[in-house]
């Protein structure tokens, strides 16, 4: 009798497990969408950098890049425009990390080359920079006086149209490689502002700086949206470390710390950016004999 009772319990457990797998939506029973549990990015950690001694660095150059989200190769950084199915755009990941996960953000000023991580910025200030926040509207009443209405404007994360990347290139003679480390990320907000006459102008503002080494543990757990596949096996840390993005140099570390646009114009800007790229590439190539 006891054996029959145990067999009955076992059959009931098996049937319940099967129902949880094959049940239809709307029945209140969990529907298994995938034949495996998604753990790759969820439990991922950033891969440690190889150890580098100061004495082994033969060459070093700090450069600043601009990444335009309008370029096709950079679309994964901007999609989806709103969080969905566990995916977030890079700006939404950074904002969520600053607001809810304790990630530090730093003030971005017009001339902050070399001082990107000196001044901390509050969440309230970031909200204001990103076009969000609370305001008070005063509406006139028929009997006189004013009616005050508190309004809330959400952050305009979709107005981030580009990023600034700060990175350092260096040659490590111990490993005999030219290597690169991403140092910081700065979102750039672009929006239209209208006056009372209906006229508008385009405004551009650097939002804030993020120290990349501080953000890596969060970016390593944030999957990148890939339109051609539902597999979440690429994180933002993977994408940036593997340099799956398109960019151009607009400033290098020199005693003057000037952007290329300050001393070149038109086509010469692109040629100067390419010259800096070639200088980094040629240093490594000139070390070898063929």
PyMOL commands that set and color helices and strands:
alter all, ss='L'
color gray80, all
select helices_A, chain A and resi 2-22+54-56+72-78+90-100+123-129+157-159+212-219+236-241+260-262+267-285
alter helices_A, ss='H'
color red, helices_A
select strands_A, chain A and resi 57-68+106-107+133-140+146-153+160-172+177-194+200-211+248-252
alter strands_A, ss='S'
color yellow, strands_A
deselect
rebuild
show_as cartoon
